[in-house]
């Protein structure tokens, strides 16, 4: 039997609560009402952070995330295993401090055995889940699953966007003709030089395309392009590739007000694509939504920030060397 992600998350959350309860019991018994030493007190915010990370992953709707990301269960399992490793380390650290300074007999009292063994059990099953999924090469890809789901929305992420999200870009590149340049494009060319290129979706019947500015041949790939897009009073900066990843399947590009972009975070957390709520007609509208709805206390889980390459305050998620979008602190 292999634990599923939902069960593993629920059980991890229960173990964190149990660990916190046992820590508080030891503090109340051995220390209270004296001040808690810094080395011991430091474990409480650490546990709270790990608990919050688990809570954020539990917000993910995996049936919708699998339409965006290949093998989201395996991806979540990797993140949960890193949390479990920190929890196990915290148990050993907290216990050793009390054993050294307050009660040498603490290991014999087996206060943390249930939580420790429970977490080791979950970790082993997650390891098996990852190995099992890696050995299967016929998993349905997100771009294929997308077409088989409907959530009562007239909007849908495009297959071309999903391919880019999963490192399989098949978009076409072409020069932007002089007639297709916007006034802002002409200003940029006059002040900075370079050229404008189109990234055009290759998905059948999708009309999405995006202009992006390049200064040299090394930037002709939209994945390596350094152009940063910003908007006044919007606490988000992003690159053209982020819009490509967020684009919806559209039948006409030039219609005014056509909904072109969806919020990846909202969709991954189970919300439907709804016009001007979770799906938007402009990059500015999408950026405004992200900067308001997904920052500070509403940050998405680290696994989504990493997968979508979104930094917070300029700090990239672990494993990401270059952000595609950056949620600004202020």
Secondary structure as GFF3:
##gff-version 3
##sequence-region A 1 330
A	DSSP	alpha_helix	5	30	.	.	.	ID=ss1
A	DSSP	alpha_helix	38	58	.	.	.	ID=ss2
A	DSSP	alpha_helix	62	65	.	.	.	ID=ss3
A	DSSP	alpha_helix	72	101	.	.	.	ID=ss4
A	DSSP	three_ten_helix	106	109	.	.	.	ID=ss5
A	DSSP	alpha_helix	113	135	.	.	.	ID=ss6
A	DSSP	alpha_helix	142	145	.	.	.	ID=ss7
A	DSSP	three_ten_helix	146	148	.	.	.	ID=ss8
A	DSSP	alpha_helix	159	165	.	.	.	ID=ss9
A	DSSP	beta_strand	172	175	.	.	.	ID=ss10
A	DSSP	three_ten_helix	178	180	.	.	.	ID=ss11
A	DSSP	alpha_helix	183	192	.	.	.	ID=ss12
A	DSSP	beta_strand	195	200	.	.	.	ID=ss13
A	DSSP	beta_strand	209	214	.	.	.	ID=ss14
A	DSSP	three_ten_helix	217	219	.	.	.	ID=ss15
A	DSSP	beta_strand	228	229	.	.	.	ID=ss16
A	DSSP	beta_strand	236	239	.	.	.	ID=ss17
A	DSSP	alpha_helix	240	246	.	.	.	ID=ss18
A	DSSP	beta_strand	261	262	.	.	.	ID=ss19
A	DSSP	alpha_helix	264	268	.	.	.	ID=ss20
A	DSSP	beta_strand	279	280	.	.	.	ID=ss21
A	DSSP	alpha_helix	283	293	.	.	.	ID=ss22
A	DSSP	three_ten_helix	296	298	.	.	.	ID=ss23
A	DSSP	alpha_helix	302	307	.	.	.	ID=ss24
A	DSSP	beta_strand	310	312	.	.	.	ID=ss25
A	DSSP	beta_strand	325	327	.	.	.	ID=ss26
###
